[in-house]
Amino acid sequence: DRAVQAIGSATPTTTAPTETALYVPLSPEGAAIRDQLRRPAGTYARDILSRPLVDLSWVSSRLEGNTYSPT
């Protein structure tokens, strides 16, 4: 693995592995995580809370006497 070789070839306090040496081999595996990190703040929480809010709205409508179907 090139990333392991790049890290192993660096000597402490003298050289450091280059960003390219680490980024290129890790980019296919980390693409999904990298895309998640680029999302604006609060969007993940909004995605999680959207379904319960829809359910709450639907139940509230039922309590008021509306007969909407959930589909």
PDB file of N, CA, C and O in Angstrom, chain B, residues numbered from 101:
ATOM      1  N   ASP B 101       0.847  -1.174   0.000  1.00  0.00           N
ATOM      2  CA  ASP B 101       0.000   0.000   0.000  1.00  0.00           C
ATOM      3  C   ASP B 101       0.893   1.238   0.000  1.00  0.00           C
ATOM      4  O   ASP B 101       1.812   1.351   0.811  1.00  0.00           O
ATOM      5  N   ARG B 102       0.620   2.148  -0.902  1.00  0.00           N
ATOM      6  CA  ARG B 102       1.486   3.323  -1.056  1.00  0.00           C
ATOM      7  C   ARG B 102       1.431   4.257   0.137  1.00  0.00           C
ATOM      8  O   ARG B 102       2.431   4.888   0.479  1.00  0.00           O
ATOM      9  N   ALA B 103       0.273   4.353   0.773  1.00  0.00           N
ATOM     10  CA  ALA B 103       0.162   5.238   1.931  1.00  0.00           C
ATOM     11  C   ALA B 103       1.029   4.741   3.077  1.00  0.00           C
ATOM     12  O   ALA B 103       1.692   5.535   3.745  1.00  0.00           O
ATOM     13  N   VAL B 104       1.030   3.442   3.306  1.00  0.00           N
ATOM     14  CA  VAL B 104       1.852   2.861   4.372  1.00  0.00           C
ATOM     15  C   VAL B 104       3.324   3.053   4.052  1.00  0.00           C
ATOM     16  O   VAL B 104       4.110   3.365   4.947  1.00  0.00           O
ATOM     17  N   GLN B 105       3.714   2.875   2.801  1.00  0.00           N
ATOM     18  CA  GLN B 105       5.105   3.084   2.402  1.00  0.00           C
ATOM     19  C   GLN B 105       5.508   4.543   2.585  1.00  0.00           C
ATOM     20  O   GLN B 105       6.622   4.828   3.026  1.00  0.00           O
ATOM     21  N   ALA B 106       4.610   5.469   2.249  1.00  0.00           N
ATOM     22  CA  ALA B 106       4.929   6.892   2.388  1.00  0.00           C
ATOM     23  C   ALA B 106       5.125   7.259   3.848  1.00  0.00           C
ATOM     24  O   ALA B 106       6.029   8.025   4.184  1.00  0.00           O
ATOM     25  N   ILE B 107       4.288   6.720   4.710  1.00  0.00           N
ATOM     26  CA  ILE B 107       4.431   7.000   6.142  1.00  0.00           C
ATOM     27  C   ILE B 107       5.686   6.331   6.691  1.00  0.00           C
ATOM     28  O   ILE B 107       6.409   6.924   7.492  1.00  0.00           O
ATOM     29  N   GLY B 108       5.946   5.099   6.263  1.00  0.00           N
ATOM     30  CA  GLY B 108       7.109   4.366   6.746  1.00  0.00           C
ATOM     31  C   GLY B 108       8.426   4.963   6.290  1.00  0.00           C
ATOM     32  O   GLY B 108       9.438   4.810   6.974  1.00  0.00           O
ATOM     33  N   SER B 109       8.436   5.645   5.140  1.00  0.00           N
ATOM     34  CA  SER B 109       9.683   6.211   4.630  1.00  0.00           C
ATOM     35  C   SER B 109      10.018   7.553   5.270  1.00  0.00           C
ATOM     36  O   SER B 109      11.135   8.043   5.105  1.00  0.00           O
ATOM     37  N   ALA B 110       9.098   8.151   5.982  1.00  0.00           N
ATOM     38  CA  ALA B 110       9.363   9.438   6.623  1.00  0.00           C
ATOM     39  C   ALA B 110      10.160   9.215   7.900  1.00  0.00           C
ATOM     40  O   ALA B 110       9.878   8.299   8.672  1.00  0.00           O
ATOM     41  N   THR B 111      11.152  10.061   8.109  1.00  0.00           N
ATOM     42  CA  THR B 111      11.922   9.984   9.349  1.00  0.00           C
ATOM     43  C   THR B 111      11.421  11.081  10.289  1.00  0.00           C
ATOM     44  O   THR B 111      11.206  12.214   9.858  1.00  0.00           O
ATOM     45  N   PRO B 112      11.239  10.757  11.549  1.00  0.00           N
ATOM     46  CA  PRO B 112      10.695  11.736  12.489  1.00  0.00           C
ATOM     47  C   PRO B 112      11.545  12.990  12.576  1.00  0.00           C
ATOM     48  O   PRO B 112      12.773  12.914  12.571  1.00  0.00           O
ATOM     49  N   THR B 113      10.907  14.125  12.656  1.00  0.00           N
ATOM     50  CA  THR B 113      11.488  15.463  12.804  1.00  0.00           C
ATOM     51  C   THR B 113      12.409  15.866  11.661  1.00  0.00           C
ATOM     52  O   THR B 113      13.009  16.940  11.711  1.00  0.00           O
ATOM     53  N   THR B 114      12.535  15.032  10.632  1.00  0.00           N
ATOM     54  CA  THR B 114      13.379  15.383   9.491  1.00  0.00           C
ATOM     55  C   THR B 114      12.544  15.531   8.232  1.00  0.00           C
ATOM     56  O   THR B 114      12.584  16.566   7.568  1.00  0.00           O
ATOM     57  N   THR B 115      11.800  14.505   7.914  1.00  0.00           N
ATOM     58  CA  THR B 115      10.938  14.554   6.737  1.00  0.00           C
ATOM     59  C   THR B 115       9.533  14.129   7.139  1.00  0.00           C
ATOM     60  O   THR B 115       9.331  13.440   8.139  1.00  0.00           O
ATOM     61  N   ALA B 116       8.606  14.542   6.363  1.00  0.00           N
ATOM     62  CA  ALA B 116       7.213  14.149   6.599  1.00  0.00           C
ATOM     63  C   ALA B 116       6.644  13.637   5.287  1.00  0.00           C
ATOM     64  O   ALA B 116       7.056  14.094   4.221  1.00  0.00           O
ATOM     65  N   PRO B 117       5.717  12.709   5.343  1.00  0.00           N
ATOM     66  CA  PRO B 117       5.100  12.244   4.105  1.00  0.00           C
ATOM     67  C   PRO B 117       4.344  13.393   3.446  1.00  0.00           C
ATOM     68  O   PRO B 117       3.692  14.193   4.118  1.00  0.00           O
ATOM     69  N   THR B 118       4.443  13.458   2.148  1.00  0.00           N
ATOM     70  CA  THR B 118       3.759  14.533   1.435  1.00  0.00           C
ATOM     71  C   THR B 118       2.263  14.291   1.451  1.00  0.00           C
ATOM     72  O   THR B 118       1.802  13.155   1.558  1.00  0.00           O
ATOM     73  N   GLU B 119       1.526  15.359   1.344  1.00  0.00           N
ATOM     74  CA  GLU B 119       0.068  15.246   1.337  1.00  0.00           C
ATOM     75  C   GLU B 119      -0.394  14.421   0.148  1.00  0.00           C
ATOM     76  O   GLU B 119      -1.330  13.630   0.271  1.00  0.00           O
ATOM     77  N   THR B 120       0.252  14.593  -1.005  1.00  0.00           N
ATOM     78  CA  THR B 120      -0.134  13.840  -2.200  1.00  0.00           C
ATOM     79  C   THR B 120       0.100  12.351  -1.998  1.00  0.00           C
ATOM     80  O   THR B 120      -0.714  11.535  -2.432  1.00  0.00           O
ATOM     81  N   ALA B 121       1.188  11.989  -1.352  1.00  0.00           N
ATOM     82  CA  ALA B 121       1.488  10.570  -1.136  1.00  0.00           C
ATOM     83  C   ALA B 121       0.409   9.903  -0.291  1.00  0.00           C
ATOM     84  O   ALA B 121       0.136   8.716  -0.465  1.00  0.00           O
ATOM     85  N   LEU B 122      -0.196  10.637   0.606  1.00  0.00           N
ATOM     86  CA  LEU B 122      -1.250  10.072   1.441  1.00  0.00           C
ATOM     87  C   LEU B 122      -2.625  10.224   0.809  1.00  0.00           C
ATOM     88  O   LEU B 122      -3.473   9.340   0.939  1.00  0.00           O
ATOM     89  N   TYR B 123      -2.847  11.328   0.133  1.00  0.00           N
ATOM     90  CA  TYR B 123      -4.179  11.626  -0.386  1.00  0.00           C
ATOM     91  C   TYR B 123      -4.565  10.725  -1.547  1.00  0.00           C
ATOM     92  O   TYR B 123      -5.690  10.229  -1.591  1.00  0.00           O
ATOM     93  N   VAL B 124      -3.667  10.508  -2.474  1.00  0.00           N
ATOM     94  CA  VAL B 124      -3.994   9.742  -3.681  1.00  0.00           C
ATOM     95  C   VAL B 124      -4.449   8.322  -3.353  1.00  0.00           C
ATOM     96  O   VAL B 124      -5.499   7.918  -3.852  1.00  0.00           O
ATOM     97  N   PRO B 125      -3.723   7.530  -2.539  1.00  0.00           N
ATOM     98  CA  PRO B 125      -4.203   6.175  -2.278  1.00  0.00           C
ATOM     99  C   PRO B 125      -5.463   6.119  -1.409  1.00  0.00           C
ATOM    100  O   PRO B 125      -6.217   5.149  -1.487  1.00  0.00           O
ATOM    101  N   LEU B 126      -5.697   7.122  -0.602  1.00  0.00           N
ATOM    102  CA  LEU B 126      -6.836   7.085   0.301  1.00  0.00           C
ATOM    103  C   LEU B 126      -8.098   7.688  -0.297  1.00  0.00           C
ATOM    104  O   LEU B 126      -9.185   7.502   0.250  1.00  0.00           O
ATOM    105  N   SER B 127      -7.978   8.404  -1.407  1.00  0.00           N
ATOM    106  CA  SER B 127      -9.143   9.106  -1.935  1.00  0.00           C
ATOM    107  C   SER B 127     -10.294   8.202  -2.351  1.00  0.00           C
ATOM    108  O   SER B 127     -11.437   8.578  -2.092  1.00  0.00           O
ATOM    109  N   PRO B 128     -10.093   7.030  -2.979  1.00  0.00           N
ATOM    110  CA  PRO B 128     -11.267   6.214  -3.326  1.00  0.00           C
ATOM    111  C   PRO B 128     -12.029   5.726  -2.095  1.00  0.00           C
ATOM    112  O   PRO B 128     -13.260   5.702  -2.097  1.00  0.00           O
ATOM    113  N   GLU B 129     -11.311   5.341  -1.058  1.00  0.00           N
ATOM    114  CA  GLU B 129     -11.960   4.826   0.137  1.00  0.00           C
ATOM    115  C   GLU B 129     -12.621   5.939   0.947  1.00  0.00           C
ATOM    116  O   GLU B 129     -13.644   5.715   1.593  1.00  0.00           O
ATOM    117  N   GLY B 130     -12.048   7.118   0.913  1.00  0.00           N
ATOM    118  CA  GLY B 130     -12.569   8.200   1.734  1.00  0.00           C
ATOM    119  C   GLY B 130     -13.474   9.175   1.021  1.00  0.00           C
ATOM    120  O   GLY B 130     -13.846  10.194   1.602  1.00  0.00           O
ATOM    121  N   ALA B 131     -13.844   8.901  -0.222  1.00  0.00           N
ATOM    122  CA  ALA B 131     -14.649   9.851  -0.989  1.00  0.00           C
ATOM    123  C   ALA B 131     -15.997  10.126  -0.328  1.00  0.00           C
ATOM    124  O   ALA B 131     -16.424  11.278  -0.253  1.00  0.00           O
ATOM    125  N   ALA B 132     -16.657   9.098   0.144  1.00  0.00           N
ATOM    126  CA  ALA B 132     -17.977   9.291   0.760  1.00  0.00           C
ATOM    127  C   ALA B 132     -17.860  10.109   2.041  1.00  0.00           C
ATOM    128  O   ALA B 132     -18.680  10.991   2.293  1.00  0.00           O
ATOM    129  N   ILE B 133     -16.854   9.821   2.842  1.00  0.00           N
ATOM    130  CA  ILE B 133     -16.663  10.563   4.089  1.00  0.00           C
ATOM    131  C   ILE B 133     -16.298  12.010   3.788  1.00  0.00           C
ATOM    132  O   ILE B 133     -16.796  12.927   4.441  1.00  0.00           O
ATOM    133  N   ARG B 134     -15.434  12.215   2.807  1.00  0.00           N
ATOM    134  CA  ARG B 134     -15.021  13.562   2.436  1.00  0.00           C
ATOM    135  C   ARG B 134     -16.223  14.377   1.968  1.00  0.00           C
ATOM    136  O   ARG B 134     -16.338  15.556   2.303  1.00  0.00           O
ATOM    137  N   ASP B 135     -17.117  13.760   1.199  1.00  0.00           N
ATOM    138  CA  ASP B 135     -18.308  14.462   0.738  1.00  0.00           C
ATOM    139  C   ASP B 135     -19.231  14.801   1.906  1.00  0.00           C
ATOM    140  O   ASP B 135     -19.848  15.867   1.919  1.00  0.00           O
ATOM    141  N   GLN B 136     -19.330  13.905   2.883  1.00  0.00           N
ATOM    142  CA  GLN B 136     -20.150  14.184   4.062  1.00  0.00           C
ATOM    143  C   GLN B 136     -19.591  15.374   4.840  1.00  0.00           C
ATOM    144  O   GLN B 136     -20.354  16.187   5.363  1.00  0.00           O
ATOM    145  N   LEU B 137     -18.272  15.478   4.919  1.00  0.00           N
ATOM    146  CA  LEU B 137     -17.657  16.559   5.678  1.00  0.00           C
ATOM    147  C   LEU B 137     -17.823  17.904   4.997  1.00  0.00           C
ATOM    148  O   LEU B 137     -17.729  18.939   5.657  1.00  0.00           O
ATOM    149  N   ARG B 138     -18.065  17.918   3.703  1.00  0.00           N
ATOM    150  CA  ARG B 138     -18.221  19.170   2.966  1.00  0.00           C
ATOM    151  C   ARG B 138     -19.639  19.726   3.039  1.00  0.00           C
ATOM    152  O   ARG B 138     -19.890  20.815   2.524  1.00  0.00           O
ATOM    153  N   ARG B 139     -20.566  19.013   3.659  1.00  0.00           N
ATOM    154  CA  ARG B 139     -21.936  19.494   3.760  1.00  0.00           C
ATOM    155  C   ARG B 139     -21.993  20.682   4.708  1.00  0.00           C
ATOM    156  O   ARG B 139     -21.252  20.729   5.690  1.00  0.00           O
ATOM    157  N   PRO B 140     -22.864  21.639   4.424  1.00  0.00           N
ATOM    158  CA  PRO B 140     -23.005  22.785   5.332  1.00  0.00           C
ATOM    159  C   PRO B 140     -23.462  22.341   6.722  1.00  0.00           C
ATOM    160  O   PRO B 140     -24.120  21.311   6.872  1.00  0.00           O
ATOM    161  N   ALA B 141     -23.112  23.112   7.708  1.00  0.00           N
ATOM    162  CA  ALA B 141     -23.469  22.777   9.087  1.00  0.00           C
ATOM    163  C   ALA B 141     -24.979  22.691   9.239  1.00  0.00           C
ATOM    164  O   ALA B 141     -25.713  23.529   8.716  1.00  0.00           O
ATOM    165  N   GLY B 142     -25.433  21.685   9.951  1.00  0.00           N
ATOM    166  CA  GLY B 142     -26.848  21.523  10.231  1.00  0.00           C
ATOM    167  C   GLY B 142     -27.613  20.687   9.235  1.00  0.00           C
ATOM    168  O   GLY B 142     -28.753  20.311   9.511  1.00  0.00           O
ATOM    169  N   THR B 143     -27.033  20.376   8.080  1.00  0.00           N
ATOM    170  CA  THR B 143     -27.794  19.625   7.081  1.00  0.00           C
ATOM    171  C   THR B 143     -27.977  18.173   7.494  1.00  0.00           C
ATOM    172  O   THR B 143     -29.011  17.579   7.192  1.00  0.00           O
ATOM    173  N   TYR B 144     -27.012  17.595   8.168  1.00  0.00           N
ATOM    174  CA  TYR B 144     -27.146  16.209   8.609  1.00  0.00           C
ATOM    175  C   TYR B 144     -28.256  16.099   9.650  1.00  0.00           C
ATOM    176  O   TYR B 144     -29.085  15.190   9.589  1.00  0.00           O
ATOM    177  N   ALA B 145     -28.267  17.015  10.592  1.00  0.00           N
ATOM    178  CA  ALA B 145     -29.325  17.014  11.608  1.00  0.00           C
ATOM    179  C   ALA B 145     -30.684  17.237  10.965  1.00  0.00           C
ATOM    180  O   ALA B 145     -31.671  16.624  11.372  1.00  0.00           O
ATOM    181  N   ARG B 146     -30.742  18.100   9.976  1.00  0.00           N
ATOM    182  CA  ARG B 146     -32.005  18.345   9.280  1.00  0.00           C
ATOM    183  C   ARG B 146     -32.488  17.085   8.581  1.00  0.00           C
ATOM    184  O   ARG B 146     -33.684  16.794   8.590  1.00  0.00           O
ATOM    185  N   ASP B 147     -31.582  16.340   7.978  1.00  0.00           N
ATOM    186  CA  ASP B 147     -31.957  15.079   7.326  1.00  0.00           C
ATOM    187  C   ASP B 147     -32.510  14.078   8.334  1.00  0.00           C
ATOM    188  O   ASP B 147     -33.487  13.381   8.056  1.00  0.00           O
ATOM    189  N   ILE B 148     -31.887  14.010   9.496  1.00  0.00           N
ATOM    190  CA  ILE B 148     -32.324  13.064  10.522  1.00  0.00           C
ATOM    191  C   ILE B 148     -33.692  13.453  11.077  1.00  0.00           C
ATOM    192  O   ILE B 148     -34.543  12.593  11.304  1.00  0.00           O
ATOM    193  N   LEU B 149     -33.897  14.738  11.292  1.00  0.00           N
ATOM    194  CA  LEU B 149     -35.134  15.195  11.923  1.00  0.00           C
ATOM    195  C   LEU B 149     -36.292  15.359  10.953  1.00  0.00           C
ATOM    196  O   LEU B 149     -37.425  15.547  11.395  1.00  0.00           O
ATOM    197  N   SER B 150     -36.054  15.294   9.656  1.00  0.00           N
ATOM    198  CA  SER B 150     -37.134  15.541   8.703  1.00  0.00           C
ATOM    199  C   SER B 150     -38.222  14.476   8.788  1.00  0.00           C
ATOM    200  O   SER B 150     -39.404  14.814   8.729  1.00  0.00           O
ATOM    201  N   ARG B 151     -37.866  13.216   8.923  1.00  0.00           N
ATOM    202  CA  ARG B 151     -38.867  12.151   8.979  1.00  0.00           C
ATOM    203  C   ARG B 151     -39.761  12.256  10.220  1.00  0.00           C
ATOM    204  O   ARG B 151     -40.981  12.175  10.078  1.00  0.00           O
ATOM    205  N   PRO B 152     -39.212  12.434  11.433  1.00  0.00           N
ATOM    206  CA  PRO B 152     -40.104  12.606  12.594  1.00  0.00           C
ATOM    207  C   PRO B 152     -40.993  13.840  12.475  1.00  0.00           C
ATOM    208  O   PRO B 152     -42.124  13.826  12.960  1.00  0.00           O
ATOM    209  N   LEU B 153     -40.504  14.909  11.838  1.00  0.00           N
ATOM    210  CA  LEU B 153     -41.333  16.095  11.670  1.00  0.00           C
ATOM    211  C   LEU B 153     -42.501  15.826  10.738  1.00  0.00           C
ATOM    212  O   LEU B 153     -43.603  16.323  10.968  1.00  0.00           O
ATOM    213  N   VAL B 154     -42.274  15.046   9.689  1.00  0.00           N
ATOM    214  CA  VAL B 154     -43.359  14.667   8.784  1.00  0.00           C
ATOM    215  C   VAL B 154     -44.370  13.815   9.535  1.00  0.00           C
ATOM    216  O   VAL B 154     -45.577  14.021   9.405  1.00  0.00           O
ATOM    217  N   ASP B 155     -43.882  12.859  10.322  1.00  0.00           N
ATOM    218  CA  ASP B 155     -44.779  12.007  11.106  1.00  0.00           C
ATOM    219  C   ASP B 155     -45.584  12.831  12.109  1.00  0.00           C
ATOM    220  O   ASP B 155     -46.783  12.607  12.276  1.00  0.00           O
ATOM    221  N   LEU B 156     -44.937  13.775  12.772  1.00  0.00           N
ATOM    222  CA  LEU B 156     -45.619  14.628  13.736  1.00  0.00           C
ATOM    223  C   LEU B 156     -46.695  15.466  13.054  1.00  0.00           C
ATOM    224  O   LEU B 156     -47.794  15.626  13.584  1.00  0.00           O
ATOM    225  N   SER B 157     -46.380  15.991  11.893  1.00  0.00           N
ATOM    226  CA  SER B 157     -47.352  16.777  11.139  1.00  0.00           C
ATOM    227  C   SER B 157     -48.556  15.933  10.747  1.00  0.00           C
ATOM    228  O   SER B 157     -49.698  16.382  10.840  1.00  0.00           O
ATOM    229  N   TRP B 158     -48.292  14.713  10.312  1.00  0.00           N
ATOM    230  CA  TRP B 158     -49.377  13.820   9.893  1.00  0.00           C
ATOM    231  C   TRP B 158     -50.277  13.465  11.078  1.00  0.00           C
ATOM    232  O   TRP B 158     -51.502  13.485  10.954  1.00  0.00           O
ATOM    233  N   VAL B 159     -49.673  13.140  12.230  1.00  0.00           N
ATOM    234  CA  VAL B 159     -50.451  12.793  13.425  1.00  0.00           C
ATOM    235  C   VAL B 159     -51.245  14.003  13.906  1.00  0.00           C
ATOM    236  O   VAL B 159     -52.397  13.870  14.319  1.00  0.00           O
ATOM    237  N   SER B 160     -50.633  15.172  13.851  1.00  0.00           N
ATOM    238  CA  SER B 160     -51.332  16.386  14.253  1.00  0.00           C
ATOM    239  C   SER B 160     -52.558  16.623  13.373  1.00  0.00           C
ATOM    240  O   SER B 160     -53.613  17.010  13.874  1.00  0.00           O
ATOM    241  N   SER B 161     -52.428  16.398  12.088  1.00  0.00           N
ATOM    242  CA  SER B 161     -53.563  16.548  11.178  1.00  0.00           C
ATOM    243  C   SER B 161     -54.656  15.547  11.509  1.00  0.00           C
ATOM    244  O   SER B 161     -55.840  15.878  11.453  1.00  0.00           O
ATOM    245  N   ARG B 162     -54.267  14.327  11.852  1.00  0.00           N
ATOM    246  CA  ARG B 162     -55.256  13.303  12.226  1.00  0.00           C
ATOM    247  C   ARG B 162     -56.010  13.710  13.491  1.00  0.00           C
ATOM    248  O   ARG B 162     -57.220  13.506  13.587  1.00  0.00           O
ATOM    249  N   LEU B 163     -55.298  14.285  14.458  1.00  0.00           N
ATOM    250  CA  LEU B 163     -55.944  14.719  15.695  1.00  0.00           C
ATOM    251  C   LEU B 163     -56.954  15.834  15.439  1.00  0.00           C
ATOM    252  O   LEU B 163     -57.955  15.950  16.146  1.00  0.00           O
ATOM    253  N   GLU B 164     -56.685  16.649  14.424  1.00  0.00           N
ATOM    254  CA  GLU B 164     -57.602  17.732  14.074  1.00  0.00           C
ATOM    255  C   GLU B 164     -58.779  17.234  13.246  1.00  0.00           C
ATOM    256  O   GLU B 164     -59.693  18.006  12.955  1.00  0.00           O
ATOM    257  N   GLY B 165     -58.776  15.967  12.864  1.00  0.00           N
ATOM    258  CA  GLY B 165     -59.887  15.411  12.115  1.00  0.00           C
ATOM    259  C   GLY B 165     -59.648  15.277  10.626  1.00  0.00           C
ATOM    260  O   GLY B 165     -60.537  14.824   9.905  1.00  0.00           O
ATOM    261  N   ASN B 166     -58.484  15.651  10.144  1.00  0.00           N
ATOM    262  CA  ASN B 166     -58.179  15.493   8.724  1.00  0.00           C
ATOM    263  C   ASN B 166     -57.886  14.025   8.442  1.00  0.00           C
ATOM    264  O   ASN B 166     -57.345  13.323   9.296  1.00  0.00           O
ATOM    265  N   THR B 167     -58.237  13.566   7.265  1.00  0.00           N
ATOM    266  CA  THR B 167     -58.052  12.147   6.928  1.00  0.00           C
ATOM    267  C   THR B 167     -57.132  12.005   5.727  1.00  0.00           C
ATOM    268  O   THR B 167     -57.514  11.427   4.710  1.00  0.00           O
ATOM    269  N   TYR B 168     -55.933  12.525   5.843  1.00  0.00           N
ATOM    270  CA  TYR B 168     -54.941  12.357   4.785  1.00  0.00           C
ATOM    271  C   TYR B 168     -54.385  10.945   4.837  1.00  0.00           C
ATOM    272  O   TYR B 168     -54.225  10.374   5.916  1.00  0.00           O
ATOM    273  N   SER B 169     -54.090  10.384   3.675  1.00  0.00           N
ATOM    274  CA  SER B 169     -53.420   9.082   3.679  1.00  0.00           C
ATOM    275  C   SER B 169     -51.920   9.328   3.744  1.00  0.00           C
ATOM    276  O   SER B 169     -51.448  10.339   3.225  1.00  0.00           O
ATOM    277  N   PRO B 170     -51.157   8.436   4.365  1.00  0.00           N
ATOM    278  CA  PRO B 170     -49.710   8.662   4.520  1.00  0.00           C
ATOM    279  C   PRO B 170     -48.924   8.512   3.228  1.00  0.00           C
ATOM    280  O   PRO B 170     -47.735   8.829   3.214  1.00  0.00           O
ATOM    281  N   THR B 171     -49.525   8.048   2.151  1.00  0.00           N
ATOM    282  CA  THR B 171     -48.787   7.888   0.895  1.00  0.00           C
ATOM    283  C   THR B 171     -49.073   8.989  -0.069  1.00  0.00           C
ATOM    284  O   THR B 171     -48.529   8.999  -1.174  1.00  0.00           O
TER     285      THR B 171
END
